[in-house]
Amino acid sequence: MSTELRIPKIGVSMTEATLSEWLVADGATVDAGTPVYAIEMDKSTNEIEAPVGGVLKIVGEVGETYEIGALIGRID
């Protein structure tokens, strides 16, 4: 079963974030809790961890700005 990776809402006033970096390559195996990507918003950067283990499938592009909840990847 696939787990979707979406842009999380971290701050109360946050409406969008920029995908600043993928910390793991497309097709790599990740463990739950491994930092997978980083987002920038309001002059801060946050690393987001994998919620589950599996193989990463990247959809989102680095440097693009996404609304909260936008799909940027999957873990199969």
Rosetta blueprint (number, residue, H / E / L):
1 M L
2 S L
3 T E
4 E E
5 L E
6 R E
7 I L
8 P L
9 K L
10 I L
11 G L
12 V L
13 S L
14 M L
15 T L
16 E E
17 A E
18 T E
19 L E
20 S E
21 E E
22 W E
23 L L
24 V L
25 A L
26 D L
27 G L
28 A L
29 T E
30 V E
31 D L
32 A L
33 G L
34 T L
35 P E
36 V E
37 Y E
38 A E
39 I E
40 E E
41 M E
42 D L
43 K L
44 S E
45 T E
46 N E
47 E E
48 I E
49 E E
50 A L
51 P L
52 V L
53 G L
54 G E
55 V E
56 L E
57 K E
58 I E
59 V L
60 G L
61 E L
62 V L
63 G L
64 E L
65 T E
66 Y E
67 E E
68 I L
69 G L
70 A L
71 L E
72 I E
73 G E
74 R E
75 I E
76 D L
